Amino acid sequence: MSKSTRATQALTKAGIAFTTVTYDYDPTAERIGLQAAEAIGEAPHRVLKTLMAEVDGKPVCIVVPSDREVSMKKLAAAFGGKFAAMMKPADAERLTGYHVGGISPFGQKKTVPTAIEEQALSEAHVYINGGQRGLQVRLAPLDAQAALNAVAAPLTAE
């Protein structure tokens, strides 16, 4: 597995310190983020999943803990919209240039507005997909927020 992806190249170019962690990706896993957390031996709230959605018909990227569900109401509010829905997998792949299970918020083909779950910013480090299935990058959440120019907001359901 290559540890050099568009995501890792984007982080390097931005001067963000990170390390990579590889694991055996299970394509049959019900919840990919939870499978990744278990495979790398990390708490699920520190392994963040990257989701592509639409707010008022416009694409957005959200980064949330793998053990949480997104609140569509909070997602819409984070971007000043009224309606939010998850993007279809094929549309997410086309927009990002990544395959589902390997979508990273870093180095996407098209830059879209991004939000990160505000609770994740209190962690010393988080893991985020590194741009391919079975690859995570470990970095400081504030560095991730800065690299993505992401808004911090409550995004998950209670």
N, C-alpha and C positions, 0 to 999 in steps of 0.2 A: 504494500500500500504506500502510495506517495504521500509524504507529509507536506508537500508543497502544492498548495491549491490557490485559487484566486483569493480565498478568504485569508490564508496565512500570508500571502503576498501583500494583500491590502493592509493587514496589521503591521507587517514589517515596514512597509512604505510609510505608514502613519507613525512609526516609532513607538509602537505599543509593545510592552514586554509580555510575552506569553510562552507557554510550553505546550507541547502536543501530547495527547494520550490516545492510543489506539485500543480498540477492543473488537471482539467478534460481534458484528452486527447481525441481529436476528430479524430477517424480513417477515417472519410470521408473528412477531411480538404485537400484542394488542396495543400497547402504549410504548412507542419507540423511546421516548425520553426516560421512562422508568426503567426500561431494559438497559439503556446506556448507563444510568446511575448504578444499577446493580452490577453491571459488567465491570465498571471501573472502581467499584467499592466506595462510592461517594453518596452522601445524603441527597435524596431526590430534590430537595428545595435548592440545592446548589448547582444542579444540572438543569440548565435553562433550555427550553425548547423554542425553536424559531417557527413562528406560524405566519402565514400570509393571509390577509383578510382584505375586505373592502369596506370603506366607510363612505356612505353616500355615493357608492359606485366607483370610488377611487381607491387604488391599491395602497395598502399599508403593510408594514412588517411589525410584528410584535414579538417580544422576547419575555417569556414567563417561566416560572419554575415548573419542572416536568410533573410535579405531583399536584398541580392546580389546574382548574378549568377556567377558561376565559369568560368573563361577563360581557356579553355583547353591548349591554347598556353602558358599562364603564369604558369599553373599547371605543364606542362612538363618541362618548364625552371627551376622551383623551385627545381626540383629533378635532373636536368642535363640531362633530356631526350629529345626525339624528338616527341613522340606521347603520348597523354593522352586520356583516355576514362573513363566514369563512370563505376563502377563495377555493375554487375547485382545484384539485391536485394538478391537473394538466395545465391550468392557467398559471399556477404557482411555479411550475417547472419552466414554462416558457418565459415568464417574467424574470425569474432569478438566474436561470442558466444552471440550476442545480436539480438533482433528482430528489424526490420526496424521501425523507430519511437521511438526507445529506444536505438539506437546505441550511445555509449559514446566512446570518444577517450581514456578514462582511463580504465584500467583493461581488455583490450581486450585479448581474448584467445591467439592470436599470436601478438607479437610486430612487427609493421611495421613502416617504416619511416613516419614521420608526419610533416605537415606544418600548420602554422596558419597565417591567413591574418594579415599582418603587421599593418594595420590601427587599428585593434582591440586592439593592445598593448597600445594604448594611452588612453584607457578607464580606469576609476578607478576600475571598476568591470565588469565582464561579467557573463553570464549564459551559461552553457554547459550541455548537456544531462547527467543525472546521472546514466544511465545504465538501465532504464526502462521507458516505456511510461508514461508520466505524472510526471516525476521527473527531476528537473533541479538542478544543483549545482551552487551556486553563489561564485565566487572567483576572485582574482586579475588575470588579463590576463598574467602577467609576471610569476606568480606562475604556471598557466596552462602550459605555454610554457616550464618552467623548469621541471615540472612533466612529460611532454611528450617528453622532449629532442627534441622539435620541432624547425624547421627552420622557421624564420619569413620571409615572402615573399609576394609581391603583387600577389594575386591569383584570384581576381575578375575582371569581365569585367567592363569597364567604363560606 
